[in-house]
Amino acid sequence: MTIAQRAQSVKFLIRDRDTKLTASFDQVFRSEGIRIIRTPIRAPRANAFAERFVGTVPRECLDRVLIFGRHHLDAVVHEYVEHYNTHRPHRSLGQLPPQPKAVVSAAVQNVDPSRLKRTERIGGLIHEYRLVA
């Protein structure tokens, strides 16, 4: 997928100052109208959100799945990223996902198990639960 094909536009790219990322790398993103933000020098915690995500993907997903090729890897990571952004709770957001699919009401007490619907993601590796009417 190219940047132009994304449903949501990309506004900026946060990256470190690694010498492997050359000016031509930055120019590709600038040509798409994306602002490049480089992390401060010698500030290992400046990009903590990205570092946490990069650690989470292998820990919660890739370490538990046998990958059969590039296409399979892309499909698994794409599905995990969707789960991560739309369902998985985040402590910094009050146990809400960054982009919830539905409005979440207050905590529900004494839920009838017949009202719960389970959705399996990544071949049953991850289970998502939601209340149904």
C-alpha positions in Angstrom: 0.0 0.0 0.0 1.3 3.4 -0.8 0.9 6.4 1.4 -1.5 8.0 -1.1 -3.8 4.9 -0.9 -4.3 5.2 2.9 -7.8 6.1 4.2 -6.3 8.4 6.8 -3.7 10.9 5.7 -0.3 10.9 7.3 0.7 14.3 8.7 4.2 13.6 10.1 6.8 11.0 10.5 8.7 10.8 13.8 12.1 9.2 13.3 15.5 9.0 15.1 18.7 10.4 13.8 20.2 7.1 12.6 22.7 7.6 9.7 21.0 4.8 7.8 18.1 7.1 7.1 19.5 9.4 4.5 18.2 12.7 2.9 16.6 10.7 0.1 14.6 8.7 2.6 13.2 11.9 4.0 12.6 13.3 0.5 10.2 10.4 -0.3 8.0 11.4 2.6 8.3 15.2 2.0 7.2 14.7 -1.6 3.9 13.3 -0.1 3.5 16.4 2.0 4.6 14.6 5.2 6.5 16.6 7.8 9.7 14.8 9.2 10.3 15.2 12.9 13.6 13.9 14.2 14.0 12.9 17.8 16.4 14.9 20.0 20.0 13.9 20.2 20.8 11.5 23.0 17.3 11.3 24.2 16.4 7.6 24.3 13.0 8.1 25.8 11.9 10.7 23.3 10.2 8.1 21.1 8.8 5.9 23.9 5.4 5.4 22.2 7.0 4.0 19.0 9.5 1.9 21.0 6.6 0.4 23.1 4.7 -0.5 20.0 7.7 -2.0 18.3 8.2 -4.2 21.4 4.5 -5.1 21.6 4.1 -6.5 18.1 6.6 -9.3 18.5 5.7 -10.0 22.2 1.9 -10.3 21.7 1.7 -11.5 18.1 4.8 -12.5 16.1 6.4 -14.6 18.8 3.2 -16.8 18.8 2.7 -17.3 15.1 4.6 -19.3 12.5 5.1 -16.9 9.5 5.1 -18.6 6.1 6.3 -15.7 3.9 6.2 -11.9 3.3 2.5 -11.9 2.3 1.5 -13.8 5.4 3.6 -11.5 7.6 1.9 -8.4 6.1 -1.5 -9.9 6.7 -0.8 -10.9 10.3 0.8 -7.5 11.2 -2.1 -5.6 9.5 -4.7 -7.5 11.5 -2.8 -7.1 14.7 -2.4 -3.3 14.1 -6.2 -3.1 13.5 -6.8 -5.0 16.8 -4.2 -2.7 18.6 -5.9 0.5 17.4 -9.5 -0.5 17.6 -9.9 -3.0 20.5 -6.9 -3.5 22.7 -7.1 -1.4 26.0 -4.3 1.1 26.6 -3.5 2.2 30.2 -2.7 5.8 29.2 -6.1 6.1 27.6 -8.1 4.9 30.6 -8.3 1.3 29.2 -9.8 2.5 25.9 -8.3 1.8 22.5 -6.9 4.8 20.4 -9.6 4.5 17.7 -12.6 2.6 19.2 -15.1 1.2 16.7 -18.0 2.1 19.0 -18.7 4.5 21.9 -17.9 2.8 25.1 -20.3 3.4 28.0 -19.5 3.1 31.7 -18.4 -0.2 33.2 -21.1 -2.8 33.1 -21.7 -5.0 36.1 -23.0 -8.6 36.2 -23.0 -9.2 32.5 -25.0 -12.1 31.2 -22.6 -14.4 29.3 -25.2 -15.0 26.6 -24.9 -11.3 25.7 -21.1 -11.5 25.0 -19.9 -12.1 21.5 -16.3 -13.3 20.9 -14.4 -12.5 17.7 -11.2 -14.4 17.0 -8.3 -12.5 15.4 -5.2 -13.9 13.8 -6.4 -17.5 13.6 -7.6 -17.6 17.2 -4.5 -16.1 18.8 -6.4 -13.0 20.0 -10.0 -13.0 21.2 -12.1 -9.8 21.2 -15.2 -9.6 23.3 -18.1 -7.2 23.0 -21.7 -6.9 24.3 -24.5 -7.5 21.9 -28.1 -6.4 22.3 
